[in-house]
Amino acid sequence: MTDARAGTRIVLDGTLSNGLRVVAVPDATAPLVEFRLSIPCAGSGDAHAARAQVLGDVLLPSADELSPERAPQWEIAGLAAGRDVNRLGVFGCIPSASLVPVLRETAAALATPRYLGQRVVESRQRVAAQVAIGRSEARWMALAALLRRWSPHQLAPCDIPPPEALPHVEPEDVRELHRNRLVPRGAVLVLVGDFAPDEIMATAERAFAEWQGAEETTLTPQPPLPGAAPGDVVLVNRPRSAQAELLLAGPAPHRTDADRPAFDLANVLFGGGVASRLSRNIREEKGYAYVAASAVEVVAGLPTTLVRVAVGAQAVAGALTETRRELGALVESPPNAAEIGHGKQLLAGRIGTAAVSPASYATFLANLLAEGADPQWADGYGERVDAVAAEDVVSAAGRYLDPAGLTAVLVGDADVLGDRLADLPDTRVHRFEELGLVTPHEYGEDAPAGAYEPVRTSPYERQQAR
C-alpha cells in the first residue's frame, strides 16, 4: 500500500489480497463516506448489453431481502448500480457509522449471484421500458452510430440494448455473466470521507475477502479505431425530426500523455466553454445551434474527443461548415495571448472544483483511475498547463482536432438534411435509413493520410501490466 498526497489530501492506495484496488481519501467534512466501485464488464453486441443492463439492475439487494439488523443501514446508504459501455459501477454515499456493514453487504452481493429468477423477469420488463426512452434520443443515436462506424458489427460495444433483446435474457444468463465478469481483479474502489485512515485498508480487506470471482476473465478485444475519410458524413435517418444532432469524434491523448495539457488547452479554446470559438461563432453570432461544445469522454475505454452540435435542420449545412472551419482555424489562426490566458484559467478552475466536496472528489478520482491515471495526476497539472506555449496548442490541434481526421455523424430527418448537405463542397453523405444498418468504415490501399493511429493499449490493459 502507498500513502501519498494529492495536493493537501492524504491518499491511501493499495490492492487487497483478492486483487481489488482500493483508493481511500480521509475527509472529515461530514460523517459520510462517498463510495465509487468500478468493475470492468466489457462486451459486444446487443445480447451482452441486455444481460449487463439487467445485471446492473438486479445486482444489489433491496432492504427487505436483508436481516432486520442490516436493512435500516442498507436503506439509509442507498447505493445504486449501473453500467456504461464497458464497466459496471456501484456508487452512493454511506453514513460513517454504517460503513462496515454496508461494505460487507456489497461484497456479499458481488461474491455470489443470489437474485432469484423472478427478480430477473421483473427487471427485464422494467429495463425494456427505460431503454426504449434512452434509445430514442438523438444524442444517443449519434454516439451509437459512431461506435458502429468504428467497429465491425459483432465487435461494436453497446451501452443501451434494444428493448426486443430484453425478453431473451434468462436468469442463468445473468448469473453466468456475473460469475465470469464481476471479478475483483481490475476493479477499483474509491472511498472518500470520514473513516480512520490507519484502519480503512484492513476494514476493506475483511469486508471483501469472500469476493474472489472466476479464475479467468474473458475480455472482449478492443479493435483499433479506423481512420476518418475526409469529407465523409454518416447520416442516420430520424424521420420528421425538426432538429439535428451533429457529432464529430476522434481519439484524444490519454491523461498521462505528454501532449495532454496542450490538447486540453486547444480543446477548451475551440469548444470547451461558452466563450469558446465554436460557441461564439455558431451560437452567439450566427444563431445556428443551441448546443455547441467539445469535450473528452471515455468511449468504450478510450479517451475520445467529442464535438457536439445540436442544431435546427435548416441550419445544418452552415453549422457543419463553420464547425470544420473553426477546427482548422486553431492552426491557421493561432490563439493569442489573451485567449491562452483565459483558457489556462478555465482549466485550473475545473481542476479546483473537482475537489470542493467529497462527492465531487470521489467521482473525479474514479474517472481518473478508469482512464489509467494515478490519483496524483492532478498534482502539478496547473504548472503543466502554464508551461504550454502557443506553438504547443497549434501542434496539438493539428494532431487531434484536424477536421479531416474526425468521423462525422449526423442524426435527423434524412430527406431534409440530405438536401441541405447536397451542395457542400468536399462532402460525401452516407445515408442509413436506421441505426442498425450503419456499417463500419473500411479502407483499401487508398487509406487517407489522416487515418487514426492504432490504439496502443486500453487503460485496463495498462493497469494489468503494472
C-alpha positions as CSV (number, residue, x, y, z in Angstrom):
1,M,0.0,0.0,0.0
2,T,1.2,3.5,-0.7
3,D,0.5,6.6,1.3
4,A,0.8,9.7,-0.8
5,R,-0.6,13.2,-1.1
6,A,-2.7,14.7,-3.8
7,G,-2.4,18.4,-3.2
8,T,-3.1,18.7,0.6
9,R,-5.0,15.4,0.8
10,I,-3.7,12.1,2.0
11,V,-4.3,9.3,-0.5
12,L,-4.1,5.6,0.5
13,D,-3.7,3.4,-2.5
14,G,-3.4,-0.4,-2.2
15,T,-4.5,-3.7,-3.6
16,L,-6.4,-6.3,-1.5
17,S,-5.5,-9.9,-1.5
18,N,-8.3,-10.7,-3.9
19,G,-7.0,-8.2,-6.5
20,L,-9.4,-5.3,-5.8
21,R,-7.6,-1.9,-5.8
22,V,-8.7,0.5,-3.1
23,V,-8.0,4.2,-3.2
24,A,-9.1,5.9,0.1
25,V,-9.0,9.6,1.0
26,P,-9.8,10.6,4.5
27,D,-12.1,13.7,4.7
28,A,-13.9,14.6,7.9
29,T,-16.1,17.3,6.4
30,A,-19.2,15.3,7.3
31,P,-19.9,11.9,8.9
32,L,-20.3,10.3,5.5
33,V,-18.2,8.2,3.1
34,E,-18.6,8.5,-0.7
35,F,-18.4,5.1,-2.4
36,R,-17.4,4.5,-6.1
37,L,-16.8,1.0,-7.3
38,S,-15.9,0.4,-11.0
39,I,-15.7,-3.1,-12.4
40,P,-14.6,-4.0,-16.0
41,C,-17.6,-5.6,-17.8
42,A,-16.7,-5.1,-21.5
43,G,-18.6,-6.9,-24.2
44,S,-20.1,-6.5,-27.6
45,G,-23.4,-6.9,-29.3
46,D,-27.0,-6.5,-28.2
47,A,-27.2,-9.7,-26.2
48,H,-24.3,-8.8,-23.9
49,A,-25.7,-5.3,-23.5
50,A,-29.1,-6.6,-22.5
51,R,-27.6,-9.1,-20.0
52,A,-25.3,-6.5,-18.5
53,Q,-28.1,-4.0,-18.2
54,V,-30.2,-6.4,-16.2
55,L,-27.2,-7.4,-14.1
56,G,-26.7,-3.8,-13.1
57,D,-30.4,-3.5,-12.2
58,V,-30.6,-6.6,-10.0
59,L,-27.1,-6.7,-8.6
60,L,-27.7,-5.1,-5.2
61,P,-30.3,-6.5,-2.8
62,S,-33.3,-4.5,-1.6
63,A,-33.6,-3.7,2.1
64,D,-36.4,-6.2,2.5
65,E,-34.1,-9.0,1.5
66,L,-31.7,-8.3,4.4
67,S,-31.8,-9.1,8.0
68,P,-33.8,-6.7,10.3
69,E,-30.5,-5.6,11.8
70,R,-28.9,-4.7,8.4
71,A,-31.9,-3.5,6.5
72,P,-32.0,0.1,8.0
73,Q,-28.3,0.7,7.5
74,W,-28.5,-0.5,3.9
75,E,-31.6,1.6,3.1
76,I,-30.0,4.7,4.5
77,A,-26.9,4.1,2.5
78,G,-28.9,4.0,-0.7
79,L,-26.3,2.5,-3.0
80,A,-27.1,2.1,-6.7
81,A,-25.6,0.1,-9.5
82,G,-25.5,0.7,-13.3
83,R,-23.4,0.2,-16.4
84,D,-21.9,2.0,-19.3
85,V,-20.3,0.7,-22.5
86,N,-17.6,-1.3,-20.8
87,R,-17.9,-1.1,-17.0
88,L,-20.3,-1.8,-14.2
89,G,-20.4,0.6,-11.3
90,V,-21.8,0.7,-7.7
91,F,-22.0,4.2,-6.2
92,G,-23.6,6.2,-3.4
93,C,-23.0,7.8,0.0
94,I,-22.7,5.8,3.2
95,P,-23.1,7.1,6.8
96,S,-19.7,6.6,8.5
97,A,-21.4,4.5,11.3
98,S,-22.7,2.1,8.7
99,L,-19.6,1.8,6.6
100,V,-18.5,-1.7,7.7
101,P,-21.9,-3.5,7.4
102,V,-22.6,-1.8,4.0
103,L,-19.2,-2.8,2.7
104,R,-19.9,-6.4,3.8
105,E,-23.4,-6.5,2.1
106,T,-21.9,-5.0,-1.1
107,A,-19.2,-7.7,-1.1
108,A,-21.7,-10.4,-0.5
109,A,-23.8,-9.3,-3.4
110,L,-20.7,-9.3,-5.6
111,A,-19.4,-12.6,-4.4
112,T,-22.5,-14.7,-5.2
113,P,-25.3,-14.0,-7.6
114,R,-28.1,-14.5,-5.1
115,Y,-31.0,-13.0,-7.0
116,L,-33.9,-15.3,-7.9
117,G,-35.4,-15.8,-11.3
118,Q,-38.5,-13.6,-10.6
119,R,-36.2,-10.6,-10.0
120,V,-34.7,-11.0,-13.4
121,V,-38.1,-11.3,-15.1
122,E,-39.3,-8.2,-13.4
123,S,-36.1,-6.4,-14.1
124,R,-36.1,-7.1,-17.8
125,Q,-39.6,-5.7,-18.1
126,R,-38.7,-2.6,-16.3
127,V,-35.4,-2.1,-18.1
128,A,-37.1,-2.6,-21.5
129,A,-39.3,0.5,-20.8
130,Q,-36.3,2.5,-19.7
131,V,-34.0,1.7,-22.7
132,A,-36.8,2.5,-25.2
133,I,-36.7,6.1,-24.0
134,G,-32.9,6.3,-24.0
135,R,-32.5,4.9,-27.5
136,S,-34.9,7.4,-28.9
137,E,-32.7,10.4,-28.1
138,A,-30.8,11.8,-31.0
139,R,-27.6,12.3,-29.0
140,W,-27.5,8.6,-28.1
141,M,-28.3,7.6,-31.7
142,A,-25.3,9.7,-32.9
143,L,-22.9,8.0,-30.4
144,A,-24.2,4.6,-31.2
145,A,-23.8,5.2,-34.9
146,L,-20.2,6.4,-34.2
147,L,-19.4,3.1,-32.4
148,R,-20.9,1.1,-35.3
149,R,-18.9,3.1,-37.8
150,W,-15.7,2.4,-35.9
151,S,-16.2,-1.3,-35.2
152,P,-17.4,-4.4,-37.0
153,H,-21.0,-5.2,-36.0
154,Q,-20.0,-8.3,-34.0
155,L,-17.4,-6.2,-32.0
156,A,-19.4,-3.0,-31.6
157,P,-19.9,-2.2,-28.0
158,C,-23.4,-1.0,-27.0
159,D,-24.4,0.9,-23.8
160,I,-28.2,0.8,-24.3
161,P,-29.6,-2.5,-25.6
162,P,-32.6,-2.7,-27.8
163,P,-35.9,-3.4,-26.0
164,E,-36.5,-6.5,-28.0
165,A,-33.3,-8.0,-26.6
166,L,-34.5,-7.9,-23.0
167,P,-37.2,-10.7,-23.2
168,H,-34.4,-13.1,-24.2
169,V,-32.4,-12.5,-21.0
170,E,-32.8,-15.6,-18.8
171,P,-31.8,-15.7,-15.1
172,E,-29.0,-18.1,-15.8
173,D,-27.6,-15.8,-18.5
174,V,-27.3,-13.0,-15.9
175,R,-25.8,-15.3,-13.2
176,E,-23.2,-16.6,-15.7
177,L,-22.3,-13.0,-16.7
178,H,-22.0,-12.2,-13.0
179,R,-19.7,-15.1,-12.3
180,N,-17.5,-14.6,-15.3
181,R,-17.1,-10.8,-15.4
182,L,-17.7,-9.4,-11.9
183,V,-14.3,-10.2,-10.6
184,P,-12.2,-8.1,-8.2
185,R,-9.0,-8.1,-10.4
186,G,-9.0,-5.0,-12.4
187,A,-11.8,-3.4,-10.3
188,V,-11.2,-0.2,-8.4
189,L,-13.0,1.0,-5.2
190,V,-12.7,4.7,-4.3
191,L,-13.7,5.8,-0.8
192,V,-13.7,9.5,0.3
193,G,-14.9,10.5,3.6
194,D,-14.9,10.2,7.4
195,F,-13.0,7.0,8.4
196,A,-9.9,6.1,10.3
197,P,-7.0,6.2,7.8
198,D,-5.0,3.6,9.7
199,E,-7.8,1.1,9.7
200,I,-9.6,1.5,6.3
201,M,-7.5,-0.9,4.3
202,A,-7.8,-3.7,6.9
203,T,-11.6,-3.0,7.0
204,A,-11.8,-3.3,3.2
205,E,-9.7,-6.5,3.3
206,R,-12.1,-8.2,5.8
207,A,-15.2,-6.9,4.1
208,F,-14.3,-8.1,0.6
209,A,-12.5,-11.3,1.5
210,E,-15.3,-13.5,0.1
211,W,-15.4,-11.8,-3.3
212,Q,-13.0,-13.8,-5.4
213,G,-14.6,-14.2,-8.8
214,A,-13.7,-16.5,-11.6
215,E,-10.2,-17.7,-12.2
216,E,-10.2,-16.4,-15.7
217,T,-12.0,-13.4,-17.1
218,T,-12.6,-13.3,-20.9
219,L,-12.2,-9.8,-22.2
220,T,-13.5,-8.6,-25.5
221,P,-10.6,-7.2,-27.5
222,Q,-10.7,-3.6,-28.3
223,P,-10.3,-3.2,-32.1
224,P,-8.1,-0.3,-33.4
225,L,-10.1,2.8,-34.3
226,P,-10.4,3.2,-38.1
227,G,-9.5,6.3,-39.9
228,A,-11.9,9.0,-40.9
229,A,-12.3,9.7,-44.6
230,P,-12.1,13.5,-45.0
231,G,-15.4,14.9,-46.1
232,D,-17.5,11.8,-45.2
233,V,-20.7,12.3,-43.2
234,V,-22.7,9.4,-41.8
235,L,-26.4,10.4,-42.0
236,V,-28.8,8.4,-39.9
237,N,-32.5,8.9,-40.7
238,R,-34.7,10.1,-37.8
239,P,-37.9,10.9,-39.7
240,R,-39.9,14.1,-39.0
241,S,-37.3,15.5,-36.7
242,A,-37.1,19.3,-36.8
243,Q,-33.7,19.2,-35.1
244,A,-30.4,17.6,-36.0
245,E,-27.6,16.1,-33.9
246,L,-24.1,16.5,-35.3
247,L,-21.2,14.6,-33.7
248,L,-17.6,14.8,-34.8
249,A,-15.3,12.4,-33.0
250,G,-11.7,11.2,-32.9
251,P,-9.0,9.9,-30.5
252,A,-7.8,12.2,-27.7
253,P,-4.5,11.7,-25.8
254,H,-4.5,9.9,-22.5
255,R,-4.3,12.0,-19.4
256,T,-0.8,10.7,-18.8
257,D,0.5,11.6,-22.3
258,A,3.0,14.5,-22.5
259,D,0.8,16.4,-25.0
260,R,-2.4,16.2,-23.0
261,P,-2.0,19.7,-21.4
262,A,-1.6,21.3,-24.8
263,F,-4.5,19.3,-26.2
264,D,-6.7,20.3,-23.2
265,L,-5.9,23.9,-23.9
266,A,-6.6,23.6,-27.6
267,N,-9.9,21.8,-26.9
268,V,-11.1,24.3,-24.3
269,L,-10.3,27.2,-26.7
270,F,-12.1,25.5,-29.5
271,G,-15.3,24.4,-27.8
272,G,-14.8,23.8,-24.1
273,G,-16.9,26.7,-22.8
274,V,-19.5,29.4,-23.5
275,A,-16.6,31.8,-24.5
276,S,-15.0,29.3,-26.9
277,R,-14.5,30.0,-30.6
278,L,-17.1,27.4,-31.6
279,S,-19.8,28.7,-29.2
280,R,-19.2,32.4,-30.1
281,N,-19.4,31.6,-33.8
282,I,-22.4,29.2,-34.3
283,R,-24.4,30.1,-31.2
284,E,-23.9,33.8,-30.5
285,E,-23.0,35.3,-33.8
286,K,-24.9,33.1,-36.4
287,G,-27.6,31.5,-34.2
288,Y,-27.2,28.2,-35.9
289,A,-27.0,26.0,-32.8
290,Y,-28.5,25.7,-29.3
291,V,-25.7,23.4,-28.2
292,A,-22.1,23.7,-29.4
293,A,-19.4,22.1,-27.3
294,S,-16.3,20.0,-27.3
295,A,-15.2,17.6,-24.6
296,V,-13.2,14.5,-23.9
297,E,-15.1,11.4,-22.8
298,V,-14.1,7.8,-22.3
299,V,-15.9,5.9,-25.1
300,A,-15.5,2.1,-25.0
301,G,-12.5,2.5,-22.7
302,L,-10.7,5.0,-24.9
303,P,-10.3,8.8,-24.4
304,T,-12.2,10.4,-27.3
305,T,-12.8,13.9,-28.5
306,L,-16.5,14.5,-29.0
307,V,-17.6,17.7,-30.7
308,R,-21.4,18.0,-30.3
309,V,-23.6,20.4,-32.2
310,A,-27.4,20.4,-31.7
311,V,-28.9,22.5,-34.5
312,G,-32.2,23.2,-36.3
313,A,-32.5,21.2,-39.5
314,Q,-32.5,24.3,-41.7
315,A,-29.1,25.4,-40.4
316,V,-27.2,22.1,-40.5
317,A,-25.1,22.9,-43.6
318,G,-23.9,26.2,-42.1
319,A,-23.2,24.7,-38.7
320,L,-21.1,21.8,-40.2
321,T,-19.2,24.3,-42.4
322,E,-18.4,26.6,-39.6
323,T,-17.5,23.8,-37.2
324,R,-15.0,22.5,-39.7
325,R,-13.7,26.0,-40.3
326,E,-13.2,26.7,-36.6
327,L,-11.3,23.4,-36.1
328,G,-8.9,24.3,-38.9
329,A,-8.6,27.9,-37.6
330,L,-6.8,26.7,-34.5
331,V,-3.9,26.0,-36.7
332,E,-4.4,28.7,-39.4
333,S,-5.2,31.4,-36.8
334,P,-3.3,30.5,-33.7
335,P,-4.8,31.7,-30.4
336,N,-3.4,35.0,-29.0
337,A,-2.0,35.6,-25.5
338,A,-5.4,36.7,-24.1
339,E,-7.1,33.5,-25.4
340,I,-4.4,31.3,-24.0
341,G,-4.5,33.1,-20.6
342,H,-8.3,32.7,-20.4
343,G,-8.1,29.0,-21.3
344,K,-5.5,28.3,-18.7
345,Q,-7.6,30.0,-16.0
346,L,-10.6,27.9,-17.1
347,L,-8.7,24.6,-16.9
348,A,-7.2,25.5,-13.5
349,G,-10.7,26.3,-12.2
350,R,-12.1,23.0,-13.4
351,I,-9.4,21.1,-11.6
352,G,-10.1,23.1,-8.4
353,T,-13.8,22.5,-8.5
354,A,-13.2,18.7,-8.6
355,A,-12.1,18.8,-5.0
356,V,-14.8,21.1,-3.5
357,S,-16.7,18.2,-1.9
358,P,-16.1,14.6,-1.0
359,A,-18.7,13.6,-3.6
360,S,-17.1,15.5,-6.5
361,Y,-13.6,14.4,-5.5
362,A,-14.7,10.7,-5.3
363,T,-16.2,11.0,-8.8
364,F,-13.1,12.8,-10.1
365,L,-10.8,10.1,-8.7
366,A,-12.9,7.3,-10.1
367,N,-12.8,8.9,-13.6
368,L,-9.0,9.3,-13.3
369,L,-8.4,5.7,-12.4
370,A,-10.8,4.5,-15.1
371,E,-8.6,6.3,-17.6
372,G,-5.4,4.6,-16.3
373,A,-4.1,7.7,-14.4
374,D,-3.0,7.7,-10.8
375,P,-4.7,9.8,-8.0
376,Q,-1.7,12.2,-8.0
377,W,-2.3,13.1,-11.7
378,A,-3.8,16.5,-10.7
379,D,-0.7,17.4,-8.8
380,G,1.3,19.9,-10.9
381,Y,-1.4,19.9,-13.6
382,G,-1.7,23.7,-13.3
383,E,2.1,24.0,-13.8
384,R,2.0,21.7,-16.8
385,V,-0.8,23.8,-18.4
386,D,1.0,27.1,-17.6
387,A,4.1,25.8,-19.4
388,V,2.1,25.3,-22.7
389,A,3.1,27.8,-25.4
390,A,1.0,28.9,-28.4
391,E,3.0,26.6,-30.7
392,D,2.2,23.6,-28.5
393,V,-1.5,24.4,-28.8
394,V,-1.2,24.6,-32.6
395,S,0.7,21.3,-32.7
396,A,-1.9,19.5,-30.5
397,A,-4.8,21.0,-32.6
398,G,-3.2,19.9,-35.8
399,R,-2.7,16.3,-34.5
400,Y,-6.1,15.8,-32.7
401,L,-8.6,18.4,-33.9
402,D,-7.9,18.3,-37.7
403,P,-11.5,18.1,-39.2
404,A,-10.1,15.7,-41.8
405,G,-9.3,13.2,-39.0
406,L,-12.7,13.3,-37.3
407,T,-15.6,11.0,-38.0
408,A,-18.7,13.0,-38.7
409,V,-22.2,11.6,-37.7
410,L,-25.4,13.4,-38.3
411,V,-28.8,12.3,-37.0
412,G,-32.1,13.8,-38.2
413,D,-34.7,13.8,-41.0
414,A,-32.5,12.5,-43.8
415,D,-34.8,13.8,-46.6
416,V,-34.4,17.4,-45.3
417,L,-30.7,17.1,-44.2
418,G,-29.6,15.4,-47.3
419,D,-30.9,18.3,-49.4
420,R,-29.2,20.8,-47.1
421,L,-25.8,19.0,-47.4
422,A,-26.0,18.2,-51.1
423,D,-24.3,21.4,-52.3
424,L,-21.5,21.5,-49.7
425,P,-18.1,21.1,-51.3
426,D,-15.9,18.1,-50.5
427,T,-18.7,16.4,-48.6
428,R,-19.9,12.9,-49.2
429,V,-23.0,11.8,-47.4
430,H,-23.5,8.1,-46.5
431,R,-27.2,7.7,-45.7
432,F,-28.6,4.9,-43.5
433,E,-32.3,4.5,-43.0
434,E,-31.9,3.3,-39.5
435,L,-29.3,2.9,-36.8
436,G,-29.0,-0.9,-37.2
437,L,-27.9,-0.5,-40.8
438,V,-24.9,1.6,-40.1
439,T,-21.8,-0.2,-41.4
440,P,-18.1,0.1,-40.3
441,H,-15.8,2.2,-42.4
442,E,-13.3,0.1,-44.3
443,Y,-10.2,1.2,-46.2
444,G,-8.4,-0.4,-49.1
445,E,-5.0,0.6,-50.3
446,D,-6.0,4.2,-50.6
447,A,-6.3,4.8,-46.9
448,P,-6.1,8.6,-46.2
449,A,-3.1,10.1,-44.6
450,G,-5.4,11.3,-41.7
451,A,-6.3,7.8,-40.6
452,Y,-6.1,7.2,-36.9
453,E,-3.1,5.6,-35.4
454,P,-3.7,2.2,-33.9
455,V,-4.7,2.2,-30.3
456,R,-1.8,1.4,-28.1
457,T,-3.4,-0.2,-25.1
458,S,-6.5,0.3,-23.1
459,P,-6.4,1.8,-19.5
460,Y,-7.4,-1.7,-18.2
461,E,-4.5,-3.4,-20.1
462,R,-2.0,-0.8,-18.8
463,Q,-3.3,-1.3,-15.2
464,Q,-3.0,-5.1,-15.5
465,A,0.6,-4.8,-16.9
466,R,1.8,-2.9,-13.8
